[in-house]
Amino acid sequence: MEEVLEKRHIWIYCPEHFTRFEIEESPKIVCKIREHALSNGFPKEEFWEYCCDCQTFLPSRLAAGGKAKNECPQCQRPTVSRFVCGECKVVAFDSGEDTKGKLFHLDSETFAVAPSCPGCLTDFTSKKLHLHKCAEIDAVLSTPRESCPFCKKETVKQQPKPKIEAPPVIKCPKCRANNEADSFFCNNCGENLRSNPTLVKPGTLTAKTQLLGSICPNCGASNQSGSPFCAGCGQALKTDSGKQKIGETLPPPIPQSAATSNPTLEFNNPVTGNVRPPAVKTGNGKGCLITVGVLFGSILLCAVIQGVINKNRSGGGGSSTTPSSTSSYSTPGSTSPSSSSSPSLPDYFQKDYQGTIGGRSFSMSLTRSGNSLKGTASTTRADTVEGTIDSDGSFSLKGYENGNRLTGYYNGRIYPSGSISGNWTNLQGEKGTSFSLSEQ
């Protein structure tokens, strides 16, 4: 066993730098980015978590009062089941998906990690396990231990045993998004999930605004707020544009005739029967005319006031002066506060910048085309960045590792003097790091 562990290479996730790296397994684990220690006795001294989907070990805070996470911070897959090893301090978790290249998984019947514990490689497939609902970490876990290492309660007395089940869903065959079991169409892409569904009023691809932000205007079915398509009729949807008007009644949702007791529905199992949505009452036409009249009068009044102001500015002679606006991002060494003499950024450029972020060397190579800004941001690794830039140089960029996995956000400003100042934040917005660069 020791000979196997010495030759094994594992992936380690560093929570400080939000990235992972590959090392040869040893009791002492050191971060490759800043060379700070993550463990001095892996895997038996401190608790570690292991994602079966992306094969990554993560330092755990469960023993220090932390709560169990609903998804892996590295691959963002949801967590369905957990296993606590009885020989070492590794907590394995699994999404239940058939992920490519998966080396370890949690059995859906026995709840054991197979073929062995990913930390110490002990085989638990034939050993007696206990299911325990731990209130300390707010999660259900399986373990051969007789007491929970987090809440310290006995696991053998947990009767009846809790059952871990994924919610009943239909997976879209086109975009692979999860939909509720009674859905006729995919909420994400509008794909038909049934064979020849019988609908009273099929939806169209012309986007319509949802009533109260969640009710389909075509069939009356209830959808999640912000869904691109209705799950009941496939109607293309917009986001809610306002609150419910006085006198307007909310139609009840479509009857859930498609729901069955079987959580695993097949695509070729059509649901028959006509579903007629209730009529939506309209508001008072007279009230709409009054509202339009008030809005038109307000616009006309604003135009008159603006004309008077412009006339006073242009005809006031040389006796009145107006303080010139001073940019809050003045360049070093500028002497004139007048905005008309301030330099501006070109609408099209390609430039390289060099500086620091959090005390480390940092560089950015950016290309601007109108309001579009993209390029690369590099420290010890290179992120592909893309986003928008305003006329004053303020930008907002998303960073992608290997061009596809979102890692964080870059926000700041490019000054006409050739310098950049900004801030990087992670996906959760919990940690920000400022950076400063100058043009090369």
Secondary structure, DSSP 8 states (H G I E B T S, - for coil): -HHHHHH-EEEEEETTTTEEEEEE--SSEE-TTT--EEESSTTTSS-EEEETTTTEEEE--GGGT----SB-TTT--B--EEEE-SSSSEEEEE--S--TT---EE-TTT--EESS-TTT----TTS--EEEEETTTTEEEEES-SB-TTT--BSTT--S--------EEE-TTT--EEETT-SB-TTT--B-SSS---SS---SS-EE-BTTTB-TTT--B--TT-SB-TTT--BEE---S---TT---------TT--S-SS--TT----S-----------HHHHHHHHHHHHHHHHHHHHHHHHHHHHHHSSTTT--------TT--TT-----GGGS----SEEEEEEEEEETTEEEEEEEEEETTEEEEEEESSSEEEEEEEE-TTSEEEEEEEETTTEEEEEEEEEE-TTSEEEEEEEETTS--EEEEEEEE-
